[in-house]
Amino acid sequence: MNATRALAAMLVLLIGGVGEAQDVFPNRAVRIMIPYPAGGGTDSIGRMVADQLSRKWNQPVVVENVGGAAGNIGAAQVFKAPPDGHTLLIAAPGPIATNSFLYKDMPFDPARWTSIALLATGPYVLVLRKSFDGASVADLLARARSAPGKLTAAHPGVGSIAHLATVQFEMLAGIKTTLVPYRGLSPAVNDLIAGHVDLMFDTPTTALPLHREGRVRIIATGTAERVAEFPEIATIAETLPGYRSVTWYAMAAPPGMTPALADRINRDVNEILGRKEVAERVRSIQMSAVTTSRAAAAAFFADETQLWGRVIQQANIPPQ
């Protein structure tokens, strides 16, 4: 009996010790990996979240940028890290939802990420060169159907959401454009401004200031409903029901993280994103801060994976 009581007491102490260890998270610096070069929307969101978490956790939260392979190189480092919460990923859709369809040799399995939170979302917008003869999706479709393949559609790289948004648009509308790939967003936008290409899908972060300056024209958004900040612009779905193309940023953690720890990080991130000053900073780059449960975030990632996976496969985009 004495031995049994001693063992029980020891188990209580051990369980208590584990609980205390979890309660003190984080107990050292936290690394947030941004799997792209510095600058851009992901980096802006990531650094904003890192700064707020550092204050909340009273520990350094350090952002590290490791680009390459559409986010796969940096994401692989997080995937292989211990699932103790001290190494986290903030990324755009690629490493979480689309890259597994675009790369033959993936260094990790995106289905095994520990979903933490969806951080921000924003629409893709359909943008025309300013001299284009037409001001609506219907006008664009009429032009495209009258001369298949004549319209040119820029995009910043094969497999980017802007590229996939264009392909999805073609498939739903039953049209064909000539796709013009660029090495990055800036040269694509510059050629659209110069009138060398007819159209492209872009984010409001880049396109809205140019639209308001009269250098390009946004004719529609990829969201299900009109965007509150520019309600005069129609949605593509008003003409092509079922069309959807949005951009987003999310946080994920290595496989195997305990639900308790993942829930704790989710609650802290949501509390930050719910702050008025943070929401306003996110809105300044034409995105919307969102708060989600881990289950809702995981369901969103699954929906996006299914959507873009279907587009990639139906368009026969070959994996690299």
N, C-alpha and C positions, 0 to 999 in steps of 0.2 A: 504493500500500500504506500509506504514511504517513497519507494522508487517511482511508483506511478504518479504520486503527487509532485515529486521533483521534476519528472518529465513534463507534466502538464504546466508547471510553473515556467519551465524553460521555454515551452512552446509559446506561452503568453508573451514572454519577453521578446522572443524572436519575432513574433507577429507585430508586436508593438514597435520593434526596431525597424521593420520594413515600412510600417506606416509612417514613422517619424522621418525615414529617409525620403519617402515620397512627398511628405509635407514640406520639406525644405527645398524642393525643386524651384528654381535652378540653384545649384550650389557652386556654380562656376560660370564662366562666360558661355553664352549661347552663340552658335554660328548659324546665320541664315544664308543659304546659298541662293544666289541669283544666277541661273545658268546661261547668262548672256553678258555681253560687254556692258560696262557702265553707261548710263544714259538710257532714255526710253521709258515707256510706261511701267514695265515690270520693276525696273530699278527704282523709279520714283515711289511706287507703292511699297516696295520692299523696305526702302530706307525709312519711310514714314512709319511703317509698322514696327521696324526694329527700334527706332528711337522711342516710340511710345512703350514698347515692351521693356526696354532697358529701364525706363523710369518706374514702371509698375513692378518689375521683378527685382529692382535694386542690384542688378548684375549687368555687366557689359553684354550687349547683343550686337554682334559684329556682322556686317554684311560682307560677303565675299562673292566677287564676280568671276565666274569661270565659264567662258563661252565655248561654242563649238558643237557641231552636229545637231543644230536646231535645239540645243538645250540638253542633249543626251549626256555630254561629258560631265558637266557640273551636277546634273541630276543623279548620275551613277554614283558619285561620291557620297551623296546624301543617302541613297538607297542602301549602300553598303555600311553605313555608320551604325553604331549602337543605337537602339531605339529608346534612348533615355531622355529624349527631349532636348538635348544640347546641340543637335544638328537638325535643322529644318530646311525645307525647300519652299521657296516662293517662285512660282513660274506661271507663264502663259500656257495655253492648251497643249503645246507640243509634247512635252515629256509625260503629261498626264493622260492625254486623250487621243492624240493623232499620230505620234511618231511610230508607234508599233505597226502601223499600216504602211509607213513610208521608208522604213529601214529594215534591211534583211537581218542584220546582226545587231539586235538590241542588247545593250549591256545590263539591262534590268527588265523586270516584268511590271509594266504600269498597273496591271490589275491588282498588284500586291501592295501598293502604297497604303499607308495609314492616312485616311482622309482626315484633315483637320478642319479646314474652313474655306468657303468661297469668300474672297475679300472684296472684289469689285467687278462690276460688269459694265459693258457699254455696247452700243450698236456698231455694226459696220454700216457704212453709208455708201450708196451708189453715186459716184461722182462723174460728171461729164466735163470735157473741155468746154471753155466758155463760149466758143463759136459753134457748138453743136446745134444743128437744126432740129429742135425738139425740146420739150420741157417736162416730160413725164415718162413713166415706165412704159406706158402704152405707145408713146411716140418712138421710144427706143426700140421696142419690140417690132413695130411696124418697119422701121428702117432695117433692122437685122433680118427680118423675114423676106424683105424685098431684094436683098443682096447678101445671101449667106456667105459668111466668112470675110466680108469686106470690112466690117467694123473691127477696130483693134482694141484689145483689152489688156492693159498693163497690170502686172502684179510683181511683188517684191521677191519672189522666189518660189520654186516648186514646193508644194506642200504647206506653204503659209496659209493661214486662214483666209487671207485676201484672195489667194489663188483658188482655194476650195470654194469660197463664197461665189466666185465668178463661175466656176464649173457647175455648182448647184443651180445657179441662176439660168445657165444655158440649158441644163437638163430639164428643169421644171417648165421653162418657156418653150422648149423645142426649137431653140435657135443655135447658131454656130457663129462664134467670133474667131478672130485670129488672136490667140493668146501671145502676149509679148512679155517674157520673163526678164527681170532685172536683178542685179546683184544688190538687193536692199531697197528700202523704201524711197530714199531721197532721189535717186535718179529716175525712178518711176514717176514720182510726183512732179519732178522738174519737166519731164517730157509731156506730162498731161497739161501742165501750165503753158508750155510752149506750143501746145496743139499738135504734137507729133503722134499722139495716140488719142483715141476717142473717149475711153472710159476706164474706170478702175474702181475697185472696192477699197475703202480706207476707213480709218477710225476718225471720229470727230476731232480728236486731239490735233491731228494734222489738217484735216479737210475743212473744218468749220471756220477757222480764221481766214482761209483762202476763199471760201464761199462768201463770207461777209465782205471781203475786199473786192469781190467780183472777178477773181482770177480763175476760179473754177465754179461749177454749179453742182450742188448736191440736189438730187431729185427724189431720193427715197432712202429710207432706213431699213435695216434688216431685222428690226424688232417686231414683236407681235402687235404692239400698240405704238401710237405716235409718241415721240419723245417730248417730255414736258418742257425742256429747254428750247425746242424749236418745233412747236406743234403744227406749224404751217406746212411742214414737210411730210408727205405721205409715207406710208410703209410699202415695201415691195409686196407684202402679203395682201394688200388691198387689191392688187392686180393679179398676183400669183399666190393663191391661198396655199398655206403650208410652208412658205419660204421663211427661213430663219438663219441669220448669221450675226452672231455677237462675239465680242472679244471679252476675255475675262482673265483675272489673276486669282490664284488660289494658293493655299498653304497645304503642304503634305509632309509626312514624316516617314521614316524608314518602316518597313514591315516589322510586325511583332511588338509594337508599342502597346502597353496595357491600355484598355479602355479608360481607366480612371485618369491616367496621365493625359491621354489624348483629349478627354473631355475637359480637363482642367485648362489645357492650352486653348481649346476652342472657346471656353467661357471668357478667358482673358482677352483673346483676340476680338471676340464679339463686343466686349465692353469697350474696347478701344475704338472699334469701327462705329459704335453708336454715339460717340462723342461728337458734338456739333462742329467743333473746330476741325476734327479729322474728316468728317463728311464734306465740309466745305473745301478742304484741300483736295480731296479726291474729285470733287465736282469741278475744280479748277482745271483738271486735265480731261474734262468731258466724260468722266466715268461716274458711276454711282456706287458708293460703299454699301455693302450688303452684310447682313448678319444671318447666319444659318446654323442649324444643328449639324453635327457631323453626318448624321444619316441623310439630311437634305443635301449636303455638299456631295456626298458619295453618289446620290441619285442623279444629281446634276452632271457630275463627271461621266456617269454611265450613259446618260442621254446624249451628251456631246460626243462621246466615243462612238456610240451607235450611229449618230447622224453623219459624222465626218467619215467614219469607216465605210458606211454605205456609199457616200459620194466618191470616195477614193476608189473603191472597188468597181462601182458602176462606170466610172470614167476611165478605168484601166490605167491609172497612174502607177507606173512601175516602181517598186521599192528600190532604194539606192543601195 
